[in-house]
């Protein structure tokens, strides 16, 4: 998997929107009784989706995120009208109210957490190691156990899986944790980290794949993006991302699984257009993030 590094060149406009990091591992959702009434809804049916109104590149109220585009594709294929129930996502906040009638789908949910019902994964992705393309001291580093990372200043989001791996390899002494504050969202931490990597204040940083891929393109320097798929110890860094559905609705779950299987190519194109590193279930890069915006 030595070819699994991709580069993000600086965009013309480096201004960054707000985002919430770690949306795959902590999701604020409400799945209720309201649903598309049949497995193959008629034209008058409604598809209700729970989403964050300010969480690029995943979703926003303007419909600009890749989860918005995916929801539009599902509604189109099911001949349903798309409606949103907006919920601000917060790290560590889990599904809590199953009967409020808010929505039929959560668009991005980490497989196997057991908090709500999973569909089949519609993509796999991982955390990214990000460093400047011209940083010769890091060369072709592809894993956090690489000795060339010793003594380097590495940014990471506090209390995410890579934090534990950094500690296991003795890399925290000079590492810089970025906190996510509830009163300002996670965008400040992620945007600041990317900026410090681009400026050379940090030697490297670690961000969740969709976030790192999307925002690294808006950096002021050319960055290398390395999917962390070779870690052999500590928490997993690769996740299958599913859609969340209500339990005990097997026909609806089957409908969404059928959609995923029939439209995987188009789903990958949507993700790729947002520079998301898409992997197979073995960690091989199958839809590389583009070097160009």
HUCORUR-V339960 format. One line per field, one symbol per residue. ss: DSSP state (a for helix, b for strand, c for the rest). burial: b if it has 9 or more other ideal C-beta (glycine too) atoms within 8 Angstrom, else e. Layout:
BEGIN
ss = ???
burial = ???
END
This chain:
BEGIN
ss = ccccbbbbcccccccccccccccccccccccccccccccccccccbbbbbbccbbcccbbcccccaaaaaaaaaaaaaccbbbbbbccccccccccccccccccbbbbbbccccccbbccccbbbbbbbbbbccccccccccccccaaaccccbbbbcccaaaaaaaacccccccbbbccbcccbcaaaaaaaaaaaaaccccbbbbbaaaaaaaaccccccbbbbbccccccccccbbbbbbbbccccaaaaaaaaaaaaacaaaaaaaaaaccccbbcccccbbbcccccc
burial = beebbbbbbbbeeeebebbbbbbbbbbbbbbbebbbeeeebeeebbbbbbbbbbbbbbbbeebebbbbbbbbbbbebbbbebebbebbbbbebebeebeeebbbbbbbbbbeeeebbbbebbbbbbbbbbbbbebeebeebbebeeebbeebbbbbbbebbbbbbbbebebeebbbbbebeeeebbbbbbbbbbbbbbeeebbbbbbbbbbbbbbbbbbebbbbbbbbbebeeeeebbbbbbbbbbeebeebbbbbbebbeebbeebbebbbebbbbbbeeebbbebebeeee
END
